């Protein structure tokens, strides 16, 4: 029991460290509540005690896309789809335990590069008017600076924390060029080709602690996964997202390669 408690403490410290370079993104800053059940592919990753800690996107009835730093171990996670107010039963929720967690082989906890993970569910989610699949971009598809996207989640609505909102929130943020995001006034070269930056020059609107793993949606497709940053809503430091289009081939091979192997057995 003591070893288990030590392990859980280490995982929680890791999650805090990702964004304390860089506290991990948690809740939406400067946004507003989403319309009920309007973002049907978003899921809540919850601990076995029912505490929301990360977001994700349902990309297949059996698979969820999220951030690699949200990995606290398959036995400690419950996936909830069709949710709007976390910790309130609304009758639209579906629950599933992970079968396995697949982090990208290039994921680097120190640099946050390739911060992406797929979760295979033990049982499939049922697609209905509350739960649907997230559209993904093609491999290598890029975004122009200034393109307005939308990030959503159940994270804190201020860096200082305060009361955790239970209702799904969303905010629009424009894409920031890698050159500007990598400038000496911002992340000073720490943004890799596998990352996307998004935020306003004036700050004030961002993902924050608890939004990690959630979707950044551009032109109707999940182009980004909430990954890391420096504070929340800071004018100098836009939010940083894993660039999904850089990993589309890996996503397809992981999901559909798995099904092909099963069909041949």
C-alpha positions in Angstrom: 0.0 0.0 0.0 2.9 2.4 0.9 4.5 1.7 -2.5 1.2 2.4 -4.3 0.9 5.8 -2.5 4.4 6.7 -3.4 3.8 5.9 -7.0 0.6 8.0 -7.1 2.5 10.9 -5.5 5.2 10.7 -8.2 2.7 10.7 -11.0 1.0 13.8 -9.5 4.3 15.6 -9.2 5.0 14.7 -12.9 1.7 16.2 -14.0 2.5 19.4 -12.1 6.0 19.6 -13.5 4.9 19.4 -17.1 3.4 22.9 -16.9 5.7 24.3 -14.3 8.2 24.5 -16.7 5.1 24.7 -17.2 2.2 23.7 -15.1 0.0 21.3 -17.1 -2.9 23.1 -18.8 -6.0 22.7 -16.7 -9.1 24.8 -17.2 -10.2 27.2 -19.9 -9.2 30.9 -19.2 -11.2 33.7 -20.6 -13.9 31.4 -22.1 -17.5 30.6 -21.5 -19.7 27.5 -21.0 -20.2 25.4 -24.1 -23.7 24.7 -25.2 -24.8 21.4 -23.6 -23.6 18.3 -25.5 -22.4 20.5 -28.4 -18.9 19.0 -28.3 -19.8 15.4 -28.6 -16.4 13.9 -29.0 -14.8 15.3 -25.9 -14.2 13.0 -23.0 -13.2 13.4 -19.4 -10.4 11.4 -18.0 -11.1 10.8 -14.3 -9.3 9.1 -11.5 -11.0 6.0 -9.9 -12.2 8.4 -7.2 -14.1 10.4 -9.8 -11.8 13.4 -10.0 -11.4 14.9 -13.5 -7.7 15.5 -14.4 -7.4 15.5 -18.2 -9.5 15.8 -21.4 -9.4 13.7 -24.5 -11.1 13.1 -27.9 -13.0 10.0 -29.0 -11.5 9.2 -32.3 -12.8 5.6 -32.7 -15.5 3.7 -30.7 -12.6 1.9 -29.0 -10.0 4.7 -28.9 -9.4 8.0 -27.2 -6.7 10.6 -28.2 -5.1 12.6 -25.3 -1.7 13.8 -24.1 1.0 11.4 -23.0 1.6 13.3 -19.8 -1.9 12.3 -18.8 -0.7 8.8 -18.3 -1.3 7.9 -14.6 -1.7 4.2 -15.3 -4.6 2.2 -16.9 -5.9 0.9 -13.6 -6.2 4.5 -12.2 -8.3 5.9 -15.1 -12.0 6.0 -16.0 -13.0 7.5 -19.4 -16.3 9.3 -19.4 -18.0 10.3 -22.7 -21.2 12.2 -23.2 -20.5 14.4 -20.1 -21.3 18.1 -19.7 -21.2 18.8 -16.0 -18.5 16.6 -14.4 -19.4 14.9 -11.1 -23.1 15.4 -11.9 -25.1 12.4 -13.3 -27.1 13.7 -16.3 -28.1 10.4 -17.9 -26.1 11.0 -21.0 -22.7 9.7 -19.8 -21.0 6.5 -20.9 -18.1 5.0 -18.9 -15.3 2.8 -20.0 -12.0 1.5 -18.5 -8.8 1.5 -20.5 -7.6 -1.7 -22.0 -4.1 -0.3 -22.6 -2.3 3.0 -23.0 -0.1 3.7 -26.0 2.2 6.7 -25.6 4.1 7.8 -28.7 7.6 6.3 -28.8 9.2 9.7 -29.2 7.5 11.3 -26.2 10.0 13.2 -24.1 8.8 14.2 -20.6 11.6 16.9 -20.4 10.9 18.7 -23.7 7.2 17.8 -24.0 7.9 16.7 -27.6 5.5 14.1 -29.0 3.1 14.6 -26.1 0.4 12.4 -27.5 -1.2 9.1 -26.4 -3.9 6.8 -27.5 -6.1 4.9 -25.0 -7.8 1.7 -26.1 -11.0 1.0 -24.3 -12.1 -2.3 -22.9 -15.6 -1.8 -24.4 -16.7 0.5 -27.2 -18.6 3.7 -26.7 -22.0 3.8 -28.3 -22.4 6.6 -30.8 -25.6 8.6 -30.4 -26.8 12.2 -30.2 -24.5 12.8 -27.2 -21.4 11.0 -28.3 -19.6 11.1 -31.7 -16.2 10.7 -33.2 -13.7 13.6 -33.6 -12.7 14.4 -37.2 -8.9 14.5 -37.6 -6.7 16.3 -40.1 -4.7 14.6 -42.8 -1.0 13.8 -42.2 1.2 16.9 -42.5 -1.7 19.4 -42.9 -0.6 22.8 -41.6 -2.3 25.9 -40.2 -1.8 29.6 -41.1 -1.0 32.1 -38.4 -4.1 33.9 -37.3 -6.4 31.0 -38.1 -9.0 31.0 -35.2 -9.4 27.7 -33.5 -11.3 26.6 -30.4 -10.1 24.8 -27.3 -12.4 23.2 -24.7 -12.2 21.5 -21.4 -13.1 21.3 -17.7 -9.9 22.9 -16.5 -9.4 25.8 -14.1 -10.5 29.2 -15.4 -7.5 31.0 -13.8 -3.9 30.2 -13.1 -4.5 30.8 -9.4 -7.0 27.9 -9.5 -10.0 28.9 -7.3 -13.2 26.9 -7.6 -13.1 24.2 -10.2 -15.8 24.7 -12.8 -18.0 21.6 -13.4 -19.4 22.7 -16.7 -17.5 22.2 -20.0 -16.0 25.5 -21.1 -14.6 26.7 -24.5 -12.7 29.6 -25.9 -11.5 30.7 -29.3 -7.7 31.3 -29.8 -5.7 32.2 -33.0 -2.8 30.2 -34.3 0.6 31.8 -33.5 3.5 31.1 -35.9 6.3 28.8 -34.7 8.8 31.6 -35.4 7.0 34.0 -33.0 6.4 31.4 -30.4 10.1 30.4 -30.5 11.4 34.0 -30.2 13.6 35.0 -27.3 10.6 37.0 -25.9 8.6 33.8 -25.8 9.6 30.1 -25.6 13.1 30.8 -26.9 13.5 27.8 -29.2 11.6 25.2 -27.1 8.8 24.7 -29.7 9.5 21.7 -31.9 8.0 20.9 -35.3 5.5 18.6 -33.4 3.9 21.5 -31.6 1.4 24.3 -32.4 1.1 27.6 -30.5 -2.2 29.4 -30.1 -3.2 32.5 -28.2 -3.8 36.3 -28.4 -1.0 38.9 -28.3 -2.9 40.5 -25.4 -3.2 37.2 -23.6 -6.2 36.5 -21.4 -7.6 33.5 -23.3 -6.0 30.0 -23.0 -6.3 26.5 -21.9 -5.0 25.9 -18.3 -4.5 23.3 -15.6 -6.9 20.4 -16.2 -7.5 21.0 -19.9 -4.5 18.8 -20.8 -5.2 16.2 -23.5 -8.3 18.1 -24.7 -9.0 19.1 -28.3 -7.9 22.2 -30.2 -10.4 22.3 -33.1 -9.6 24.2 -36.3 -11.9 24.1 -39.3 -14.0 21.4 -37.7 -11.0 19.0 -37.0 -8.9 18.3 -34.0 -5.6 19.8 -35.0 -4.1 20.0 -31.5 -4.0 18.3 -28.1 -3.6 20.5 -25.1 0.0 20.0 -24.0 1.9 22.6 -22.0 2.7 26.3 -21.5 4.1 28.9 -19.2 1.2 30.1 -16.9 -2.3 30.5 -18.4 -3.3 33.3 -20.6 0.1 35.1 -20.4 0.5 37.5 -23.3 4.1 36.4 -23.9 3.5 32.7 -23.8 0.7 31.2 -26.0 -0.7 27.8 -25.2 1.3 24.9 -26.7 -0.5 22.0 -28.3 0.7 18.7 -29.8 0.3 18.9 -33.6 -2.1 16.1 -34.4 -1.4 16.2 -38.2 2.2 15.3 -37.5 1.0 12.0 -35.9 -2.0 11.1 -38.1 -0.1 8.2 -39.7 0.9 6.8 -36.2 -2.7 7.2 -35.0 -4.1 5.2 -37.9 -1.4 2.5 -37.7 -2.0 2.2 -33.9 -5.8 1.9 -34.2 -6.4 0.1 -37.5 -3.2 -2.0 -37.4 -4.5 -3.3 -34.1 -7.8 -4.3 -35.7 -6.1 -5.9 -38.7 -4.0 -8.0 -36.4 -7.1 -9.1 -34.5 -9.0 -10.0 -37.7 -6.2 -12.3 -38.8 -6.1 -14.3 -35.6 
